[in-house]
């Protein structure tokens, strides 16, 4: 199998904000203070320089022009030339921000942020300016945004809890102008605790791929056997609501990533104790393993923000860029 590491040896000299306790404000002053995730009352920050060349659980995306990537690290979001170089931080602060996705025209980025008090979908310009909150959930968690090819809609996972802290997801769609959103794939019942998420538009915009735990029963179980047919990648047809299976089998299938030309689907499958990167030809159904040293996915545990980090194709639909072993890597997917 052809494989090679993407030239992204990021020696980041980034500044991280560290909280420092200060004296408590008088009670009457506290009543007037409005909570701000990036500037919590009664706290100050100081800068600490760090240098890293590895990262954990990094989500990555490729810009439509094919020359830039966006990725997250330590709760901040960066852009960088695809061939490597100096990253530019475009989302920072105490808020935890991750899962960047470029709009089809490359002018904006959708991402997940808790800067409004809880995880919601936000939009910003490509340079990090003009951050605006799209979804307005004040209790449910929103994550894993994906743009429609026309740039008018975003699908995301909305997380629902049950009587336990565990829960399930639904696939929701939002217009980029705002609004409450509409559900596409709903949970089967109020007791359901099996994972559903990782939505992403198909290349033609006519359907949405997502992953679902397909084991029987509504109750979540820890230490599920990830070498069984545990997760399926399903496809929701936007025209008629029909749901079909796009990828399945022993070891499951998670993190669906359709190629820009619509002919292939990259995804993650477990073999033994090792997660592997596969590519499926959507016309012939042929599946091919293209990388066998991913970090372990979390099929057998709880995956509110995804079973594996976001990955992306190069714009020519030839290579897949993904995180593994602390690095951002690139491998041929043809």
N, C-alpha and C positions, 0 to 999 in steps of 0.2 A: 504493500500500500504506500502510495506516495504521500509524504507528509513533510511539512517544514514549519518552523516557528516563524510567525509574523515578526517583522523587525520592530518590535515594540518594547525594547528593553528600556522601560520608562524609568529614568532616574529622576523621580519627582522631588523637587525641593519645594514642598508645599507647606503652607502654614495652617496649623490646626488650632481651632479655638478651644481653650481649656477653661472650665468654670473655676472661678475663685470666689469663695464665700465673702460676703461683706456684711456689715452690721445691718440688722433688721430695721426696716423702715417703721416709723410710728404707725399705729393702727389706723389713724384717720387718713394717712397717705396711701396705705394699702388699698383702701376702699376705692380710691380714684385710679389706681393702676390697672391698665388693661393688659391681659396676658399676651405676650409675644414670644413665640417659640424661639426666635432668634435673639431675643433680648429679654429674658425672664426678669421680672422684678426682683430687686435685692441681690442681683448677681452682676459681676463684671467678668471680662474675659482678658486673656493675655495670649500672645502669639508664641507658638513653639514650632520651630522648624524641624521637619523630618525628611528623610530621604528614603525612598523605597524602590525596589525593582521587582516586587511581586505584590499581588493582591489576592484577596479572598472573595469568591462568589461574585465575580464581576460580570455585569450585563453589558453587552456591546451592540452597537448598530452601525451600519454603513450609510453615509449620505448618498442621495440619488446621483450626485456627480461622480461618485466612486473614489473621490480623493481624500475624504475625511471620515474618521470614525468618531463616535461618541461612546463614552463608557463611564461607569461609576466606580468610585473607590472611597471607602471610609465615609460614606454618606454624602459625598460631593459628586458633581458631574463635570466631566472634562471632554474637550474635543482635541483631536490630534491628527496630523497627516497620516494616511493609511500606511505609508512606507516607514513611519516612525518619526521621531523628533520630539520637540518640547510640547507637552500638553498645555492646554489653556483651560483654566477652571472657569466654568460658566454658571455653576450653581454651588453656593457655599454657605457656611454658617452653621449654627447649631441644629437646624432642621435636618432631618435625614431625607436625602433625595437620591433617587435611583431609577433604574429602568428607562433610560432615554430612548426615544424613538423619533427619527427624522420624519417630517411631513413629506409627502410625495414630491413637492417642489423644492424641498430642502431649505425652506426659509424659516421653519419653526421646528421645535422639538417638544413632544409630549413627554411627561415624566411623572413620577410619583413623588409626592412631598407631604410631610406632616407639618409644614410651616403654618397651616391654618388651624392646627390643633389635632388633626387626625389624618390618616392616609387618604389622600384624594388625588385625582388626576389634575395636573396643571399643564399649562402651555407657556412657552417662552420663545423669543426670537433665537435664531441660531447662535448669536453672540452672547446669549444669556440675558439680554434686556427684555423688558416688557413681560415679566412673569404674571400670569393671571390664573386664577383657580377656575377649572372647568366644572368638575363635579362638586356638589355641596353637601356631601354626607356628613352628618354630625355624630354618627354612631357606627355605621357599617364601614368596613375597610375597602378601599378601592385600589387596585393595582393592575399591572400588566397591560398598559395601553397599547393599542395598535391602530394605525390610520387606515381609512379606506383609500383605495387608489385615487379617488377624485379629491381627496383632502377635505371632504365635508363632514366626515363622521369618524368617531373613535369608538372602538370596542374595548371593554375592560372587564376585569373580574370584580364582582362585588361579593364580599365574604359575609356569610350569615352564621351566627352561632345558634346553638340549641340550649338545652338545659345544662349541658356541659360547656366548657370553654371551647371545645371542638365544634366544628361546623362544616359547612359546605360552601360552594360558590355558585354564582349564577353569571352568565354572560350578559352584559348590558351594553347598549349602544347610545352614544351621546352625539348631538350635533355640536360642531365646534363653536357655534354661537352661544351655546349654553343650554339650560333647561334641565329637567329632572331625569331625562334619559328614559329608555324603554327596555324591558327585558327581552332577550332573545331565547336563551336556554335557561329554564327555571328549575329550581330544586324540586324533586318529586314530592316531598312532603315536609312538614315542619320538624320532624324528628330526624331528618337525614343528616348524617355526619360524614359522608364520603366526599373526598376531594374532587373538585371540578374547577378548571381554570386554564390559564395559558392561552387565552384567545388571540387569534391573529387572522386578519383578512387574507383570503386567497388573492392571488395576483390579479384576477379579473374582477375582484370586488363583488362577485355574485354569491359568495359563501364565506363562512368563518370556520377555521379550524380551532379546536380546543381539546383538552385532555380531560378524561373522566376515569375515576376509580370505578371499575365495573364489577367488583365483587358483590355477591348477594347480600341483602339485608341493609338496614339503615344505619347501623351502629359502627362507629370507627373502632378499629383495633390496632394497637401498636404492634410493631415487629411483624408486619405482613410479609409474606413470601414474595419478594420482588422478582423471583425467577419464574413465577407463574404468569398467567395472562391477567395481570393486576390492573394495568392502565391501558386504555385505548385512546387513540387520537380519532376524534369524531369530526364530522363536517356538517355544519348547519346551513341549509340552502335558504337564502334570504327571500327568494321568490315565493316558496310554498311552505317553508318551515320544516321540510323533510330533513331527517338526520340519518347519516350513513357513516359507516366505519371507514376511515382512511388508512389506518395502520394499527396492527394488533399482533398478538402472538406471545410466546414464551419470553419473559423478560420485559414485557410491556412496551409501550411506546409513549414518549412524553416530549415536551418542548417542540411542538410542530413549527417548522420554519420553511415556508414555501419559497421557491426560487423566484426571482423577478420575472422570468419568462413563463412561469406557471407550469413548467414541465416536471419539476422535481420537488420532493419534500424531504428536508433534513429533519432528523429527530434523534432522540436518545433512547437506547435500549440497554437493559442489564443482562450481562452474561456472567454467571457465577457471582463473584463479589465485585465485578468490574463493570462500570458503565461504558458503553461504546457509542460512537457516532455513526449513524446509518443515513443513507440517502435512498429514497424510493422513487423510481420512475412512475409517475402517476398515470401514464398511458398503458404501459406494459405490466405494471405491478412488480417489476423486478426490484429487489432490495439489495443494497451493497454496503458493506461495512467499510468506512473510509478512515476511521481513527479509533484506536482501541485503548487509549490511555486517558480517558476523561476522569475527572474527580467523581466520586460516588454521588449519584442522584439521591433524592430523598423519597422514593416511592413508598418505602415501608414505614414512613413516619408522617409528619404533618407538614403541609407545604402551602401555607397561606399565600406566599409571594412567588410560588412557582416550584416545580419539581427539579428544574435545572435552570441556570441563568440564561437570559436571552442571548441568542446568537443571530448571525445574519449572513446573507450571501453577498458576494461581490456583485456589482451591477451587471456583469456579463454572465451571471449564473454559472460560473465555473468553479469558484472556491467558496468555502464556508469559513467564517471567522468566529471564533468562540473562545471561552475561557477554560483553561485546564492547567493543573500543576502550577498555579500562581501566575501564569502568563496568559496573554492574549495570543492565540495561535491561528494559523491559516492552513487549510488543507484542501486539496483538490476534491471536488464533489461530483465530477463528471463520471 
